[in-house]
Amino acid sequence: MAHLADHGKRRCRWVNGPLVVGAGPSGLAVGACLKEHGVPSVILERSNCIASLWQSRVYDRLKLHLPKQFCQLPKLPFPEDFPEYPSKNQFVDYLESYAAHFQLNKRFDETVVSAKWLVVATGENAECVVPEMEGSEEFGRQVMHTSDYRSGEAYRGRQVLVVGCGNSAMEVCLDLCHHNAFPTMVVRDARETFGRSTFELAVSLMKWLPVKLVDKVLLISSWMILGNIEKYGLRRPSLGPLELKNTQGKTPVLDIGALQKIKTGEIKVVPGIKRLLHGRAELVDGRILDVDSIILATGYHSNVHSWLQGTEFFNKDGFPRQAFPDGWKGGSGLYAVGFTRRGLSGASMDAVKIAEDIGRVWKEETRQAKRITACHRRCTSQN
């Protein structure tokens, strides 16, 4: 049995069935699949609501990056009247309806001490990544993570440095443009960019073709549709986009309008930051920019090691050591869901496998318990 961090002296409650840690989409999916197998479970959540990342740590304009059919959870599709790309509020409504439909047993502001079956559903995006920057104390201006960003309304007329070049960075820059701010995006690493329709094609092709071949199709399509984006400062990686996602967790950018703003100069692109000065930023190429605010679109990371110890199931980065599709099951009743680097579809696949695995053991133990009870009753009646 894995050991969990000591959270102080608390009144412990025994529960029947598996414990699922995390009430995000992954945890809800596991709970629903277990319910379908007749296995009761308890979903523990440290915050005060389900899907806390979606409810309190994302910007207002966020929509799902893939069509809804690729993002729905097992056993219950999105409502037909939802748009192809649901908004964050619509997605939260879907998750609330999902939990209610399956009557999932959720407990908030709770942590787990021990369990026979423990499903880690805290996912890839549990904690913010906040990089250290030389001169932060001297800067004297606002520095915030995208988890605290809601809208560009408060940034009208301001020079805003957005650190990162992934989907969040692109969308925040676009939102800032729409609110008449002046965004500059700091490109720290290489990232591939596609139109939404191109990536939808990739998802379909992956059912039939190997990843490397799909990557080639994606790259050719991207060059044909978007042209050479490197001349705008957007470096392309040496690995194919899907291979990069699977090995390093870096999601390709699905462009929804930011690229055109980059081409027209409304969104400026610069290389990395060397250091911060008072109200300014010195770049690695020697340029110095006046900056009113910095928004860190630097992503998130797993927090498994902050609360779960004594297991070799997870690597130093808090991901299962076994890559997808074999990273869902550890030993001694330990499971993981939402660490596939394949989004909601990957989490759903793992949820189904976990429920089937626990369901088999649960049914066998239930049959044995009934036989023992029946035998005990017969022996008692003969005395």
N, C-alpha and C positions, 0 to 999 in steps of 0.2 A: 504494500500500500504506500502510495506517495505521501509525503509529509507536507502539511500546509503551514504557512506562516502563522505565528501566534498573533492574533488580533486582540489580545487582552482577555480578561475574564468575562465571558458572556454566558448567559443562560442558554444551554444547548437543547435543541429539540430534535427528536428522532423522527425520521420520515420514511415512508415506505416507497421503495423503488429508487431509480437513479437520481442523482443530483446533476442538474445542468447549470453551469456557472456562466451567466451572461444572457440577458433577455433581448439581445439584438436579433436580426433576422435568422442567424445561424441557430441560436438557442431555441427560438420559437419553432423553427423547422424540425429540430430534433424532438421537441416536446410533442408536436403534432404527429410525427411518424411513430413515436413510442405509443401514443394514444391509439393509433390505428392497429397496433399489435397487442392492445390490451394491457400495456405496461404503464402504471402510474408513475409520474415523475414530478419533481419540484424544480422550478426554474428560479435560481437566485440571481438577484441584480443589486449591485452596490449603490446604484442611483435610485431615484424615486419614480422611474417610468420605464416602459419598454423602449427599445431603440433610442437610447439617450443620445447617441452620436447624431442621429438624424433629427432628433427633436431640438437639441440645444447647442450643437456644435457645427452646424453647416450654414452656409450663406443662403439668403432668401431666394435667389434666382436659380438655385440648384434643381436640375432635373436628372432623371436617370440617363446614363450615357448610352445605354442599349435599349432596344425596344422591349416593351413590357413582357413579351413572351419569353425572353431570355433572363428575366429577373424575378419571375414569380416563384413562390415557394411551393414545396410538394403538397399535393392533394387539394389545392384551392387556387384557381387562376385569378388574375386581376378582373375587376368588373369590366364588362364589355364597353361601357360608356367612358372608361378612362382613355385618355389620349395615348398615342403610341409611346410617347416619352413622358411618363407621369412626373409631376412636380414632387418636391420633397414632402409637402403637406399631403398630397394624394398617396404617396408611398407610406407615410405614417398612418394615414387612415386605413390603408390596406392591411398594415401590420396589426393595428388595433382590432380590425374585423377578424383577422386570422386568429389572433389569440382568443377572441370571444367565440368564434365558430367552433374551435376545438376545446373550449373551456379549459385552457391551460392554467395550471396551478403556479402562479407567479408570486414571489415574495421579494419585496423591495427593501433597500437599506440592510441587506443581509450578506453574510459571508459564510463559506463552508469550512468546517473543521475536519470532518472525515466522512468517507463515503465508501460503500461497497462498489458502486458504479459511479464514476465521476466523468462527466462530459465537459471538457474545457471549450467553451463557446465565446471566450472573450475576444477572439479574432485578431486580425492583423493590425487593426487600427485602434488599439486601446489607449495609447498615450501619445501626446504630441511630440514630434521631433523638433527641438529648439536648438539650432547650432550656436556655438560660441562664436562671437565676432569681436575681433580686436577693436577696442575703442568704444564698446557699448556704453560704458559709464560716461564717457565724454560726449556722446552723441546728443543727449538732452532732448530727444524728440520721441514721439510715440513709436514703439515697436510691439507688434502683436502677431499672433499666429492666426491663420485663417479660421481656426476653430472659434475665434472670437469675432470674426468679421461677419457682418450681416448684409450691409448694403453700402454702395458708394456715395449715398446721399451726404454723409458727413465729410466727404473729401472733395467737394466741389472746389475747383481752382487750385488744388494742392498738387505738389510734386510727390508722387508715391512710388517708392521702390518696392517691387514685388519680387521676393527671392524664391526662385523655383521656376520650372518650365513645364510642369505637368498639367493635368486637366484643371486642377484647382487654380493654379497660377494663371492659366489662360482665361478661365472664366472670371476670375477676380479682375484681371486687367480689362476685359471686355465690359464688365459691370462698371468699373471706374470710368471708362470712356463714355458710357451711356449717361453718367452723372457729371460729365464735364470736368473730370479730374485729368491729370497728366501722368499716366502710368509708365514706368520703365521696368522691364522684366529682366531679372538677372538669370542668365542661363548658366547653370553650374555643371550640367552634364548633358550627354547626348540623349535625345528622345525622338522617336518617330512620330509623325503626324499624319492623320488620315481624316477623310470625311466620314461621317456616320455610316453612310451606305456602304463604303468600302469595308468597314469592320464588320458590318452585318453579314456581308458576303463571306468573310473569313470564318465567322462562327459556323456558318452552314458548311463550308468546305472542310472544316476540321472533323466533321463526322465521317469523311471519306478519304481524306488525304493526310499524309504525315506533316508535322509542324513545319519542317524546313521547306517543303514544297508550298505550303500555304503562305509562308513568309515571303517566298519569291513572288507569288501572285500579288500579295499586298504591296510589296515594294514597287513592282512594275505599275500597278494601278495608281499608287501614290504619285509617282513621277509623272504619269500621264495626266492626272487630274490637277495636282497642286504645283507641279514644276519643281525647280531647284530651290528649295527653301533655305539651303545653307547660305545663300548669298544675303539672307536677311539676319544671319547670326544664329540660326537654329541648326545646331550640329546634329547629324544623323549618326546613330550608333553603328558599330561594326557588326553586331549580332542582329539577327532578324527580330522584328518586334514581338512576336509570340515567344520566341526562345528567350528573349530578354525578360519578358514578363514572367515566364516560368522559372527562370534561374535566379533573377535578381528582384523580382517583384515590381519592376518599373512598367507601369501601364502606358501604352501608346496614347498620345493625345488625340482625342476625337474632336475635331474642330467644329465649332458652332458659330464661327464668325470672327474670332480673334485674329486668325491669319490674315484676313483682309485688312484689318486695322494695323497689323504689323507692316504689311506691304505699303500702306499709305503713310506710315510714319506716326500714326496716332498712338500706337503702342511702340515704344522704343525698346530695343533689345541690346543688352550689354553683357560683357563677360563677368566673372566673379568679383566679389568685393575683397579688396586687400585689407582695408581697415575703415573704421568709422571715425569721423572728426565731428566737431560741434556743428550740427545741422547739415553735415555733408557726408559723402561717402567717396573714398578713394578706391578706384577700380584696379584690377590687376594689370590693366594696360596703361595705367598712369593717369587716366582722366579723373577729374574730381567733379562730382555732381552735387547740386543743392538738393536737399531732401527734407520734406516736411514729415513724412511718415514712412515706416517700413512695415510691410506685411509679409510674414513668413509663410510661404506656401511650400513648406518643407516636409509635409506628410506626417505619418504616424508610425508607431511600432508596437509590437507585442509587449505585454506586461506580465507574461506568465511567470517569469522568474521572480517577480516581486511578491508572489503569494503561493507559489507551488514549488516545493523543494523535494529532493530525494528521489528524483526520477531522471533516467537517461533518455526518456522519450523525446524531449525537446532539446534542440541545439542551443548554442549560446545566444542566438537571435530570437529565441522564443518560438521557433517553428518546429514542427515534427521533423525528426531526422530523416524519416522516409519521405521521399517526394510523392506527389500525387501520381497515381491514385491509391497509394498504399500508406498514406500518412494519417489515416483516421483512427487506427487502433494501436494502443500500447499494450502493456501488460498489467495484470492485477486489476482489471476493471477500469483502466484509464483510457479515455477516448478524446479525440480532438475534432472540432468542426469549425470551418471558416478560416482555415489556414492554407488553402489550396492555391492561392494567387490566381484563382480563376473566377473570382467574383461570386455572385449569388448562385449561379448555376453549379459551380464547384461545391459550394457549401450544401446545396440541396442534395447533390449526389452523395456526399459524405453522410448527411443526416439519414438518408434512406438506409445506407449500409450499417450505420451504428444501431439504428432501431431494429433492423433485422437480426443483428448479432446479439444484442441484449434480449430481444424478444424470444429467441431460441432458448437461451438459458433460463429466462423467466418462466416460460411455459413448462420446461422440464422440472424446475424446482417446485413449481406449483403442483404438478402431477405427483411428485414425490411427497410433498407435504400432505396432499389429500390421502395418499396411500397410508402414510404413517398415522394420520388422524383416524382413518377408518380402522386400521389395525388396533390402535389404542382403544377405540370404542368397543371392538369385538372382545378384546382381552378383558376390559373392564366389566362387560356384561356377563362374562363367564365366571367372574369371581363371586 
